[in-house]
Every structure is written in structure tokens, then in C-alpha cells.
Amino acid sequence: MDFYRQPRFQQKIKVDTASDCIWSTTWCQGQLLSGSVDGCVRYWDFSKKDANEPVFTTAKRKIGITSIVALSDGSMAIACFQDGTIRFYDLFAQEEREQSRIHAGLLEAYSLSLSPQEDLLVSGNARGGIHFWSMESDAHERVGTLETDAKQIISTDINFDAKLVSSSMDGIVHVHDLKTQQLAYRLQDHFMPVRSVTFSEDGNLFFSASDDRSLRAYDMRTGRHIMEFNHESRAMSCAASPDGRTVVTGSSDGSVCVWDLGLHRRVDRFEAHHDAVWSVSFNNLDGDGHTFASGAEDGTICLFQRDAGN
């Protein structure tokens, strides 16, 4: 008998966004934002009856969006483009804040993350550096850069204790202490690119998803590898649930997997998409982790939920 059983997730919605590829998704005040290869930011309200159409869409551009994040108060979305330009969008006015634009430079910005206090915007570059920009004014001055011995930085995340985890194309994971600007430790457990890293909600664990088909979990304090989950194909993205009980991953074969940290095993696998799943993200307003979304190369977005009453 399984005393740890949780309600199962179900795929509730699948939306064809009419875009060639969704590279990034993030939640903002219970609504989903997506960034796509056509350069559009789309804002989705899945509580509406007609969820197949976005609430609004920004203008198309010739270059795609590699990453998108949003402020927790729902006021702003921030998108990084393939040419290294970072654009800011007022979600209330539904327009770009052109005075806030950052021209990082070609290959100088790829994936974005925000500090928990939302005072720093972070992105890695193609040379193994990690840039920091201030969020305290529209000027968004660059306030620092950390250099690593890795190749292109693909993903970053920061916890509430000012620890920064980053991953790279050569499979290396670094953890830095931003208070001291020092390297805490360097991990080489993966032997292929690490596409995604993320902290648990309490910041005590972090997770890495890699082309080597593995999702790994680490103790933040020691850097000790404590758990590993294996996929049938490359692990392209990962996200930790707000309740700390599950991690979801997106794979190169189009599948979305749910991993139970208490049971140390996979509890759900969805054949959700027809191509690589570049992004998975939990609803930031749902503290119990009952809702997450996935975005994929085939231009589709899927919404997953579990019954909170069970």
C-alpha cells in the first residue's frame, strides 16, 4: 500500500500557438507568458472559456525569444532575444517599455533569471560569463559579471540565500555565493550540455536536467548528489513544484514527466508534444503545486492540473 500517494496530474488543455517554436514559458499572477521563435510574447488566461487565444500578443520580430521572466506583481515581462537584446513589456498597458531596453550584445545574453528580491536580472553569455543588471531603475545598468571556466551558460537560478547556480554547454554546473562573489563548488557529473537548472522553493536543493538523459538533485549546502532520475531521451527543461514534493521535466521526444521526490521515482509521463519540450513551469500563485505548463518546439503549450481536493 502506498501511503505517500498524491493526486495524479491530468493534461487539461493543449493550445496550438501558431508559432514555430515555444522556447520559454513563465507564470505571472496566475496567467502564463510564452516566448517564441517568431519574437512574440503571448499572454494566456487559461481560466477563460476560449483559452485557445492569447489575451494579447506583442508584435512579431525577425529574431526569436530565448527566455522570458516576469515580475511577481504582474506588472512586467522581460524577454531575451537571440541577438542579445533584452526587452521590457508593461503587462498592464500591454506595450513595450522602450526606455528600459538592454543591448547586451550578440551572444552576451541567452537565458534570464531574476533574483528572489527582483533587484537583479541575470543572464549567461556564450563565453562562460554571467552578467547582472540592476532592476532599480529604467537604465538597468550592468552591475557585475562573474566569469566561469565553462563554455556557454545555458541556465541560471538564484535562491533566497544569494546562491547562484548556473549550467553550461559542456555539462558543468557552478554554484557561486553572491554575497562574497566566490565560487562555492563546481560539479562535473553530467557529460553533455545541462539545459536547465532550478532551485527547490526553500532553496535547500537544486536540480539539473541534461542531454545525457538525466535529472539530478543536489544538496545546496554540500553540493552532494542525492538523487538521479533517468529519461528515455534528452532532458531539456525542469521545474520544481512550490510544495517541494515534485519536479517536472520536458524531454526531446516531446514527453513531460512528473518525478516524486519522496518516492524517488516517476509518477506520470505524458506524450504531450510532438517535438522537444524546451520549457516547463509551475504556477507561482499555487503554493501546493497543482498546476504547471509546458512549451515545445512544435509550437504547442499544454496545461496540467491535479485535483486539489483529493
BALOBA-1460 file (C-alpha; in Angstrom, 3 decimals):
// residues 310
<rec num="1" residu="m" x="0.000" y="0.000" z="0.000"/>
<rec num="2" residu="d" x="1.330" y="3.438" z="-0.960"/>
<rec num="3" residu="f" x="0.900" y="5.824" z="1.981"/>
<rec num="4" residu="y" x="2.568" y="8.680" z="0.123"/>
<rec num="5" residu="r" x="0.214" y="8.716" z="-2.828"/>
<rec num="6" residu="q" x="-0.668" y="12.131" z="-4.262"/>
<rec num="7" residu="p" x="-3.412" y="13.073" z="-6.722"/>
<rec num="8" residu="r" x="-2.344" y="12.397" z="-10.307"/>
<rec num="9" residu="f" x="-1.838" y="15.213" z="-12.795"/>
<rec num="10" residu="q" x="-4.022" y="15.362" z="-15.874"/>
<rec num="11" residu="q" x="-3.429" y="17.174" z="-19.134"/>
<rec num="12" residu="k" x="-6.254" y="19.707" z="-19.286"/>
<rec num="13" residu="i" x="-5.506" y="21.960" z="-22.261"/>
<rec num="14" residu="k" x="-3.375" y="21.872" z="-25.383"/>
<rec num="15" residu="v" x="-3.018" y="25.091" z="-27.375"/>
<rec num="16" residu="d" x="-1.514" y="25.495" z="-30.828"/>
<rec num="17" residu="t" x="0.027" y="28.957" z="-30.635"/>
<rec num="18" residu="a" x="0.511" y="29.325" z="-34.420"/>
<rec num="19" residu="s" x="4.231" y="29.818" z="-33.741"/>
<rec num="20" residu="d" x="7.030" y="27.576" z="-34.997"/>
<rec num="21" residu="c" x="8.510" y="27.025" z="-31.560"/>
<rec num="22" residu="i" x="7.984" y="27.917" z="-27.883"/>
<rec num="23" residu="w" x="11.351" y="28.353" z="-26.217"/>
<rec num="24" residu="s" x="10.279" y="29.752" z="-22.851"/>
<rec num="25" residu="t" x="7.279" y="29.978" z="-20.521"/>
<rec num="26" residu="t" x="6.729" y="31.626" z="-17.151"/>
<rec num="27" residu="w" x="3.757" y="32.312" z="-14.884"/>
<rec num="28" residu="c" x="2.676" y="35.782" z="-13.850"/>
<rec num="29" residu="q" x="-0.113" y="36.317" z="-11.301"/>
<rec num="30" residu="g" x="-1.718" y="33.030" z="-12.274"/>
<rec num="31" residu="q" x="-1.510" y="33.648" z="-16.040"/>
<rec num="32" residu="l" x="1.030" y="32.160" z="-18.456"/>
<rec num="33" residu="l" x="3.511" y="34.046" z="-20.606"/>
<rec num="34" residu="s" x="5.246" y="32.405" z="-23.557"/>
<rec num="35" residu="g" x="8.173" y="33.478" z="-25.717"/>
<rec num="36" residu="s" x="8.519" y="32.055" z="-29.203"/>
<rec num="37" residu="v" x="10.759" y="31.870" z="-32.252"/>
<rec num="38" residu="d" x="8.601" y="34.475" z="-34.048"/>
<rec num="39" residu="g" x="9.670" y="37.069" z="-31.462"/>
<rec num="40" residu="c" x="6.231" y="37.329" z="-29.841"/>
<rec num="41" residu="v" x="5.384" y="37.443" z="-26.166"/>
<rec num="42" residu="r" x="1.942" y="35.917" z="-25.674"/>
<rec num="43" residu="y" x="-0.174" y="36.272" z="-22.525"/>
<rec num="44" residu="w" x="-2.570" y="33.391" z="-21.813"/>
<rec num="45" residu="d" x="-5.527" y="33.262" z="-19.413"/>
<rec num="46" residu="f" x="-6.467" y="29.604" z="-19.097"/>
<rec num="47" residu="s" x="-9.396" y="30.424" z="-16.801"/>
<rec num="48" residu="k" x="-11.278" y="31.902" z="-19.781"/>
<rec num="49" residu="k" x="-13.678" y="29.776" z="-21.789"/>
<rec num="50" residu="d" x="-11.769" y="30.454" z="-25.013"/>
<rec num="51" residu="a" x="-8.271" y="29.584" z="-23.825"/>
<rec num="52" residu="n" x="-7.029" y="28.916" z="-27.359"/>
<rec num="53" residu="e" x="-6.446" y="32.616" z="-27.970"/>
<rec num="54" residu="p" x="-3.958" y="34.771" z="-26.012"/>
<rec num="55" residu="v" x="-5.229" y="37.790" z="-24.116"/>
<rec num="56" residu="f" x="-2.673" y="39.788" z="-26.067"/>
<rec num="57" residu="t" x="0.357" y="39.276" z="-28.298"/>
<rec num="58" residu="t" x="3.294" y="41.583" z="-28.895"/>
<rec num="59" residu="a" x="4.487" y="42.443" z="-32.406"/>
<rec num="60" residu="k" x="6.375" y="39.784" z="-34.365"/>
<rec num="61" residu="r" x="10.124" y="40.171" z="-34.854"/>
<rec num="62" residu="k" x="12.676" y="38.576" z="-37.150"/>
<rec num="63" residu="i" x="14.542" y="37.048" z="-34.222"/>
<rec num="64" residu="g" x="13.249" y="34.669" z="-31.584"/>
<rec num="65" residu="i" x="12.865" y="34.879" z="-27.820"/>
<rec num="66" residu="t" x="15.226" y="32.553" z="-25.965"/>
<rec num="67" residu="s" x="13.972" y="33.299" z="-22.444"/>
<rec num="68" residu="i" x="11.195" y="35.127" z="-20.623"/>
<rec num="69" residu="v" x="10.661" y="36.069" z="-16.958"/>
<rec num="70" residu="a" x="8.099" y="38.250" z="-15.167"/>
<rec num="71" residu="l" x="7.824" y="40.369" z="-12.013"/>
<rec num="72" residu="s" x="5.769" y="38.748" z="-9.282"/>
<rec num="73" residu="d" x="3.314" y="41.671" z="-9.077"/>
<rec num="74" residu="g" x="2.234" y="41.063" z="-12.663"/>
<rec num="75" residu="s" x="3.392" y="44.440" z="-13.935"/>
<rec num="76" residu="m" x="6.196" y="43.475" z="-16.300"/>
<rec num="77" residu="a" x="7.520" y="40.746" z="-18.566"/>
<rec num="78" residu="i" x="11.178" y="40.646" z="-19.619"/>
<rec num="79" residu="a" x="12.254" y="38.818" z="-22.775"/>
<rec num="80" residu="c" x="15.715" y="37.977" z="-24.100"/>
<rec num="81" residu="f" x="16.126" y="37.778" z="-27.884"/>
<rec num="82" residu="q" x="18.619" y="35.839" z="-29.985"/>
<rec num="83" residu="d" x="20.602" y="38.976" z="-30.797"/>
<rec num="84" residu="g" x="21.252" y="39.657" z="-27.094"/>
<rec num="85" residu="t" x="18.613" y="42.388" z="-26.803"/>
<rec num="86" residu="i" x="16.529" y="42.331" z="-23.609"/>
<rec num="87" residu="r" x="13.111" y="43.978" z="-23.894"/>
<rec num="88" residu="f" x="10.715" y="45.001" z="-21.123"/>
<rec num="89" residu="y" x="6.935" y="44.828" z="-21.549"/>
<rec num="90" residu="d" x="4.356" y="46.650" z="-19.418"/>
<rec num="91" residu="l" x="1.678" y="43.992" z="-18.923"/>
<rec num="92" residu="f" x="-0.913" y="46.481" z="-17.683"/>
<rec num="93" residu="a" x="-0.538" y="48.818" z="-20.661"/>
<rec num="94" residu="q" x="0.235" y="45.891" z="-22.985"/>
<rec num="95" residu="e" x="3.163" y="47.685" z="-24.607"/>
<rec num="96" residu="e" x="6.963" y="47.643" z="-24.680"/>
<rec num="97" residu="r" x="8.876" y="49.981" z="-22.360"/>
<rec num="98" residu="e" x="11.409" y="51.128" z="-24.920"/>
<rec num="99" residu="q" x="13.304" y="53.304" z="-22.418"/>
<rec num="100" residu="s" x="14.175" y="50.145" z="-20.466"/>
<rec num="101" residu="r" x="15.749" y="48.137" z="-23.275"/>
<rec num="102" residu="i" x="19.130" y="46.456" z="-22.677"/>
<rec num="103" residu="h" x="21.506" y="45.943" z="-25.602"/>
<rec num="104" residu="a" x="23.719" y="43.265" z="-24.088"/>
<rec num="105" residu="g" x="25.431" y="42.452" z="-27.392"/>
<rec num="106" residu="l" x="25.454" y="39.427" z="-29.669"/>
<rec num="107" residu="l" x="25.984" y="36.209" z="-27.672"/>
<rec num="108" residu="e" x="26.113" y="38.251" z="-24.421"/>
<rec num="109" residu="a" x="22.667" y="37.188" z="-23.169"/>
<rec num="110" residu="y" x="20.749" y="33.954" z="-23.593"/>
<rec num="111" residu="s" x="18.679" y="32.787" z="-20.631"/>
<rec num="112" residu="l" x="17.192" y="35.082" z="-17.993"/>
<rec num="113" residu="s" x="16.508" y="34.742" z="-14.295"/>
<rec num="114" residu="l" x="15.526" y="37.168" z="-11.553"/>
<rec num="115" residu="s" x="16.827" y="37.306" z="-8.003"/>
<rec num="116" residu="p" x="14.123" y="36.485" z="-5.402"/>
<rec num="117" residu="q" x="14.075" y="40.157" z="-4.364"/>
<rec num="118" residu="e" x="13.733" y="41.088" z="-8.055"/>
<rec num="119" residu="d" x="16.511" y="43.654" z="-7.749"/>
<rec num="120" residu="l" x="18.843" y="41.833" z="-10.173"/>
<rec num="121" residu="l" x="18.347" y="40.464" z="-13.679"/>
<rec num="122" residu="v" x="20.776" y="37.660" z="-14.551"/>
<rec num="123" residu="s" x="21.885" y="36.098" z="-17.829"/>
<rec num="124" residu="g" x="24.748" y="33.949" z="-19.027"/>
<rec num="125" residu="n" x="26.743" y="34.537" z="-22.200"/>
<rec num="126" residu="a" x="28.483" y="32.392" z="-24.806"/>
<rec num="127" residu="r" x="31.927" y="32.795" z="-23.181"/>
<rec num="128" residu="g" x="31.020" y="31.339" z="-19.792"/>
<rec num="129" residu="g" x="30.308" y="34.688" z="-18.144"/>
<rec num="130" residu="i" x="27.249" y="35.617" z="-16.080"/>
<rec num="131" residu="h" x="26.010" y="39.218" z="-16.273"/>
<rec num="132" residu="f" x="23.996" y="41.105" z="-13.652"/>
<rec num="133" residu="w" x="21.796" y="44.132" z="-14.387"/>
<rec num="134" residu="s" x="20.112" y="46.368" z="-11.844"/>
<rec num="135" residu="m" x="16.308" y="46.386" z="-11.749"/>
<rec num="136" residu="e" x="16.158" y="49.508" z="-9.594"/>
<rec num="137" residu="s" x="15.801" y="51.994" z="-12.467"/>
<rec num="138" residu="d" x="14.851" y="52.075" z="-16.148"/>
<rec num="139" residu="a" x="18.537" y="52.428" z="-17.021"/>
<rec num="140" residu="h" x="19.189" y="48.818" z="-15.943"/>
<rec num="141" residu="e" x="22.910" y="49.352" z="-15.544"/>
<rec num="142" residu="r" x="25.137" y="46.299" z="-15.623"/>
<rec num="143" residu="v" x="26.436" y="45.974" z="-12.076"/>
<rec num="144" residu="g" x="28.735" y="42.995" z="-12.407"/>
<rec num="145" residu="t" x="29.926" y="39.898" z="-14.234"/>
<rec num="146" residu="l" x="31.081" y="36.534" z="-12.897"/>
<rec num="147" residu="e" x="33.468" y="34.563" z="-15.091"/>
<rec num="148" residu="t" x="33.483" y="30.760" z="-15.114"/>
<rec num="149" residu="d" x="35.732" y="28.259" z="-16.841"/>
<rec num="150" residu="a" x="32.739" y="26.793" z="-18.681"/>
<rec num="151" residu="k" x="31.505" y="27.265" z="-22.221"/>
<rec num="152" residu="q" x="28.174" y="28.958" z="-22.975"/>
<rec num="153" residu="i" x="25.996" y="29.430" z="-19.888"/>
<rec num="154" residu="i" x="22.577" y="27.987" z="-20.704"/>
<rec num="155" residu="s" x="20.608" y="28.381" z="-17.469"/>
<rec num="156" residu="t" x="20.798" y="30.203" z="-14.114"/>
<rec num="157" residu="d" x="18.785" y="30.458" z="-10.899"/>
<rec num="158" residu="i" x="19.184" y="32.270" z="-7.551"/>
<rec num="159" residu="n" x="17.811" y="31.268" z="-4.151"/>
<rec num="160" residu="f" x="16.884" y="33.459" z="-1.171"/>
<rec num="161" residu="d" x="20.310" y="32.907" z="0.403"/>
<rec num="162" residu="a" x="22.004" y="34.623" z="-2.574"/>
<rec num="163" residu="k" x="23.388" y="31.400" z="-4.025"/>
<rec num="164" residu="l" x="23.596" y="31.308" z="-7.817"/>
<rec num="165" residu="v" x="23.529" y="28.035" z="-9.752"/>
<rec num="166" residu="s" x="24.482" y="28.027" z="-13.436"/>
<rec num="167" residu="s" x="24.838" y="25.363" z="-16.108"/>
<rec num="168" residu="s" x="26.713" y="25.206" z="-19.374"/>
<rec num="169" residu="m" x="27.038" y="23.609" z="-22.792"/>
<rec num="170" residu="d" x="29.971" y="21.489" z="-21.621"/>
<rec num="171" residu="g" x="27.936" y="19.886" z="-18.817"/>
<rec num="172" residu="i" x="29.468" y="21.850" z="-15.933"/>
<rec num="173" residu="v" x="27.363" y="23.204" z="-13.052"/>
<rec num="174" residu="h" x="28.739" y="26.052" z="-10.931"/>
<rec num="175" residu="v" x="27.409" y="27.375" z="-7.630"/>
<rec num="176" residu="h" x="28.509" y="30.871" z="-6.555"/>
<rec num="177" residu="d" x="27.923" y="32.797" z="-3.343"/>
<rec num="178" residu="l" x="26.809" y="36.245" z="-4.500"/>
<rec num="179" residu="k" x="27.492" y="37.767" z="-1.072"/>
<rec num="180" residu="t" x="31.196" y="37.003" z="-1.382"/>
<rec num="181" residu="q" x="31.386" y="36.756" z="-5.206"/>
<rec num="182" residu="q" x="33.197" y="33.451" z="-4.686"/>
<rec num="183" residu="l" x="32.774" y="30.023" z="-6.239"/>
<rec num="184" residu="a" x="31.250" y="27.594" z="-3.726"/>
<rec num="185" residu="y" x="31.780" y="24.474" z="-5.826"/>
<rec num="186" residu="r" x="31.981" y="23.141" z="-9.373"/>
<rec num="187" residu="l" x="30.241" y="19.927" z="-10.482"/>
<rec num="188" residu="q" x="31.084" y="17.748" z="-13.479"/>
<rec num="189" residu="d" x="28.584" y="14.906" z="-13.025"/>
<rec num="190" residu="h" x="26.970" y="15.431" z="-16.425"/>
<rec num="191" residu="f" x="28.831" y="14.575" z="-19.619"/>
<rec num="192" residu="m" x="26.580" y="16.500" z="-22.024"/>
<rec num="193" residu="p" x="25.005" y="20.006" z="-22.029"/>
<rec num="194" residu="v" x="22.958" y="20.865" z="-18.943"/>
<rec num="195" residu="r" x="19.915" y="22.630" z="-20.394"/>
<rec num="196" residu="s" x="18.174" y="23.683" z="-17.204"/>
<rec num="197" residu="v" x="18.910" y="24.269" z="-13.517"/>
<rec num="198" residu="t" x="16.467" y="25.312" z="-10.812"/>
<rec num="199" residu="f" x="16.246" y="25.568" z="-7.034"/>
<rec num="200" residu="s" x="13.612" y="23.999" z="-4.840"/>
<rec num="201" residu="e" x="11.232" y="26.518" z="-3.292"/>
<rec num="202" residu="d" x="13.114" y="26.503" z="0.043"/>
<rec num="203" residu="g" x="16.493" y="26.757" z="-1.713"/>
<rec num="204" residu="n" x="17.915" y="23.692" z="0.025"/>
<rec num="205" residu="l" x="18.050" y="21.591" z="-3.148"/>
<rec num="206" residu="f" x="18.776" y="22.299" z="-6.768"/>
<rec num="207" residu="f" x="18.145" y="20.253" z="-9.891"/>
<rec num="208" residu="s" x="19.890" y="19.883" z="-13.248"/>
<rec num="209" residu="a" x="18.439" y="18.499" z="-16.486"/>
<rec num="210" residu="s" x="20.849" y="17.345" z="-19.175"/>
<rec num="211" residu="d" x="21.206" y="15.994" z="-22.690"/>
<rec num="212" residu="d" x="22.706" y="12.901" z="-21.045"/>
<rec num="213" residu="r" x="19.068" y="11.935" z="-20.253"/>
<rec num="214" residu="s" x="19.342" y="12.534" z="-16.542"/>
<rec num="215" residu="l" x="17.728" y="14.797" z="-13.953"/>
<rec num="216" residu="r" x="19.950" y="15.151" z="-10.892"/>
<rec num="217" residu="a" x="19.175" y="16.549" z="-7.432"/>
<rec num="218" residu="y" x="21.824" y="18.096" z="-5.160"/>
<rec num="219" residu="d" x="22.103" y="19.269" z="-1.573"/>
<rec num="220" residu="m" x="22.693" y="23.007" z="-1.777"/>
<rec num="221" residu="r" x="24.951" y="23.236" z="1.281"/>
<rec num="222" residu="t" x="27.381" y="20.490" z="0.326"/>
<rec num="223" residu="g" x="26.918" y="20.033" z="-3.406"/>
<rec num="224" residu="r" x="26.380" y="16.338" z="-2.746"/>
<rec num="225" residu="h" x="24.483" y="14.397" z="-5.411"/>
<rec num="226" residu="i" x="21.492" y="12.854" z="-3.604"/>
<rec num="227" residu="m" x="19.111" y="11.675" z="-6.333"/>
<rec num="228" residu="e" x="19.044" y="10.832" z="-10.042"/>
<rec num="229" residu="f" x="16.175" y="10.200" z="-12.453"/>
<rec num="230" residu="n" x="16.720" y="8.780" z="-15.928"/>
<rec num="231" residu="h" x="14.784" y="9.589" z="-19.096"/>
<rec num="232" residu="e" x="14.262" y="7.761" z="-22.384"/>
<rec num="233" residu="s" x="15.532" y="10.869" z="-24.214"/>
<rec num="234" residu="r" x="17.342" y="14.135" z="-23.520"/>
<rec num="235" residu="a" x="16.101" y="16.159" z="-20.535"/>
<rec num="236" residu="m" x="15.617" y="19.685" z="-21.915"/>
<rec num="237" residu="s" x="13.903" y="21.539" z="-19.061"/>
<rec num="238" residu="c" x="12.973" y="21.174" z="-15.399"/>
<rec num="239" residu="a" x="10.884" y="22.941" z="-12.756"/>
<rec num="240" residu="a" x="10.378" y="22.269" z="-9.044"/>
<rec num="241" residu="s" x="6.912" y="22.428" z="-7.523"/>
<rec num="242" residu="p" x="6.203" y="25.117" z="-4.888"/>
<rec num="243" residu="d" x="5.301" y="22.455" z="-2.297"/>
<rec num="244" residu="g" x="8.694" y="20.775" z="-2.669"/>
<rec num="245" residu="r" x="7.257" y="17.349" z="-3.461"/>
<rec num="246" residu="t" x="7.690" y="17.004" z="-7.210"/>
<rec num="247" residu="v" x="9.867" y="18.019" z="-10.147"/>
<rec num="248" residu="v" x="8.643" y="18.094" z="-13.747"/>
<rec num="249" residu="t" x="10.834" y="17.713" z="-16.816"/>
<rec num="250" residu="g" x="10.411" y="18.213" z="-20.534"/>
<rec num="251" residu="s" x="12.220" y="15.886" z="-22.951"/>
<rec num="252" residu="s" x="13.489" y="15.939" z="-26.518"/>
<rec num="253" residu="d" x="10.943" y="13.267" z="-27.530"/>
<rec num="254" residu="g" x="8.031" y="15.571" z="-26.621"/>
<rec num="255" residu="s" x="7.187" y="13.896" z="-23.331"/>
<rec num="256" residu="v" x="6.569" y="15.601" z="-19.982"/>
<rec num="257" residu="c" x="7.446" y="13.662" z="-16.825"/>
<rec num="258" residu="v" x="6.497" y="14.144" z="-13.172"/>
<rec num="259" residu="w" x="9.001" y="12.881" z="-10.585"/>
<rec num="260" residu="d" x="8.056" y="12.327" z="-6.942"/>
<rec num="261" residu="l" x="10.913" y="13.302" z="-4.606"/>
<rec num="262" residu="g" x="9.506" y="11.308" z="-1.689"/>
<rec num="263" residu="l" x="9.043" y="8.108" z="-3.660"/>
<rec num="264" residu="h" x="12.233" y="8.665" z="-5.698"/>
<rec num="265" residu="r" x="10.514" y="7.697" z="-8.926"/>
<rec num="266" residu="r" x="8.495" y="8.879" z="-11.899"/>
<rec num="267" residu="v" x="4.765" y="9.001" z="-11.208"/>
<rec num="268" residu="d" x="3.462" y="10.449" z="-14.508"/>
<rec num="269" residu="r" x="4.572" y="10.573" z="-18.129"/>
<rec num="270" residu="f" x="2.599" y="12.464" z="-20.771"/>
<rec num="271" residu="e" x="3.056" y="12.195" z="-24.537"/>
<rec num="272" residu="a" x="2.179" y="15.874" z="-24.612"/>
<rec num="273" residu="h" x="4.034" y="17.248" z="-27.644"/>
<rec num="274" residu="h" x="5.443" y="16.113" z="-30.968"/>
<rec num="275" residu="d" x="8.885" y="17.680" z="-30.501"/>
<rec num="276" residu="a" x="11.363" y="18.859" z="-27.864"/>
<rec num="277" residu="v" x="9.868" y="20.404" z="-24.713"/>
<rec num="278" residu="w" x="12.017" y="23.481" z="-24.104"/>
<rec num="279" residu="s" x="10.171" y="24.815" z="-21.087"/>
<rec num="280" residu="v" x="8.164" y="23.628" z="-18.078"/>
<rec num="281" residu="s" x="6.958" y="25.966" z="-15.338"/>
<rec num="282" residu="f" x="4.736" y="25.828" z="-12.237"/>
<rec num="283" residu="n" x="2.015" y="28.381" z="-11.483"/>
<rec num="284" residu="n" x="3.629" y="30.743" z="-8.958"/>
<rec num="285" residu="l" x="0.301" y="31.518" z="-7.246"/>
<rec num="286" residu="d" x="-0.431" y="27.869" z="-6.491"/>
<rec num="287" residu="g" x="1.610" y="27.072" z="-3.401"/>
<rec num="288" residu="d" x="0.540" y="23.414" z="-3.452"/>
<rec num="289" residu="g" x="1.944" y="22.837" z="-6.924"/>
<rec num="290" residu="h" x="-1.284" y="21.704" z="-8.564"/>
<rec num="291" residu="t" x="-0.735" y="23.467" z="-11.920"/>
<rec num="292" residu="f" x="2.110" y="23.588" z="-14.427"/>
<rec num="293" residu="a" x="2.571" y="24.223" z="-18.139"/>
<rec num="294" residu="s" x="4.912" y="23.080" z="-20.900"/>
<rec num="295" residu="g" x="6.015" y="24.718" z="-24.148"/>
<rec num="296" residu="a" x="7.592" y="22.900" z="-27.081"/>
<rec num="297" residu="e" x="9.362" y="23.053" z="-30.415"/>
<rec num="298" residu="d" x="6.114" y="22.148" z="-32.196"/>
<rec num="299" residu="g" x="4.575" y="25.481" z="-31.149"/>
<rec num="300" residu="t" x="2.158" y="23.999" z="-28.633"/>
<rec num="301" residu="i" x="1.519" y="24.749" z="-24.962"/>
<rec num="302" residu="c" x="-0.017" y="22.203" z="-22.582"/>
<rec num="303" residu="l" x="-1.612" y="22.847" z="-19.190"/>
<rec num="304" residu="f" x="-1.524" y="20.165" z="-16.470"/>
<rec num="305" residu="q" x="-3.511" y="20.116" z="-13.217"/>
<rec num="306" residu="r" x="-4.312" y="17.776" z="-10.379"/>
<rec num="307" residu="d" x="-7.379" y="17.759" z="-8.170"/>
<rec num="308" residu="a" x="-6.622" y="19.812" z="-5.053"/>
<rec num="309" residu="g" x="-9.440" y="18.131" z="-3.184"/>
<rec num="310" residu="n" x="-8.091" y="14.585" z="-3.260"/>
